[in-house]
Amino acid sequence: MALTLTDNAITRIRELNEKEQAPDRWLRIGIRGGGCSGLTYFLDFVETPHEGDKTYEFGTVHVCVDKKSYLFLNGTEIDFERGLLKTGFVFNNPLATRSCSCGESFAI
């Protein structure tokens, strides 16, 4: 299995990079402890991946994930949704056993 991005997510990442005039930045995706369910997702832009990161390319979009986070993200699809009440990235993680009602944290 791997990490996948929908077309909407790829488009949004490109938009963010273009806005900052930094088309070569990598999107770092990971997890950390926190939130009401125990784990939270995080996204950050970095200049280069760290040694040992899992790396992915989706056209001109480059993504990196540290090895520990990859254990919890393997098989995850990341989407981007725009709505009246909520706009943002959505993690469809098949390993998550529960999530909080706001969708910001999860448990495995």
Number of C-alpha atoms within 10 A of each C-alpha: 7 11 19 20 19 12 13 15 20 19 13 16 22 19 13 13 17 12 10 10 10 13 16 16 21 23 22 21 18 19 20 13 13 13 16 16 18 15 19 18 19 11 12 11 18 14 11 14 19 13 8 10 16 16 16 17 12 12 7 13 19 20 23 24 23 18 14 12 16 19 12 18 26 15 16 19 17 20 18 18 13 10 7 5 5 9 10 12 16 15 17 14 17 13 15 16 10 13 18 13 10 8 15 17 21 23 17 13
